[in-house]
Amino acid sequence: QVQLVESGGGLVQAGGSLRLSCAASGRTFSSYAMGWFRQAPGKQREFVASISWIGGSIYYADSVKGRFTISRDNAKNMVYLQMNSLKPEDTAVYYCAAGRTFPGDKTYEYGYWGQGTQVTVSS
């Protein structure tokens, strides 16, 4: 199994940047595709970005393409989400997830989830 813990969320002004980190525990981290999702109050959880088992393939939601960058370091069991040019509509709880399918842009394609980290972008 895989256990995931997100960190790096916080409060930033529009146009600012944050880097989210996801620390994974388990012996088979490199065998999982990793994804980032977000959920704002009253809205469905939506796909943000995903990265394949060894990091060779990446997929982004149109809403974040050109602003966010996903990466992974399998030696450290870490996955990252660099968020630049943040907008108020990026405000949400961000979740790290692990799954067996790539590209994985649906919540049901992931079997493991972190607890989430809050990102708030002010105007």
Number of C-alpha atoms within 10 A of each C-alpha: 10 18 16 22 18 23 19 14 18 14 13 18 14 17 14 14 16 18 16 21 22 25 17 22 15 11 10 12 22 18 14 19 24 33 32 28 22 22 18 16 9 6 9 9 17 17 23 23 26 30 24 23 20 16 17 8 12 17 19 21 15 10 12 17 12 12 13 20 19 23 20 20 13 16 8 11 17 20 25 22 23 14 20 17 15 22 18 15 13 20 20 21 18 27 26 30 30 27 23 15 15 18 19 23 20 13 16 8 17 19 12 14 20 20 14 22 21 18 21 19 19 15 9
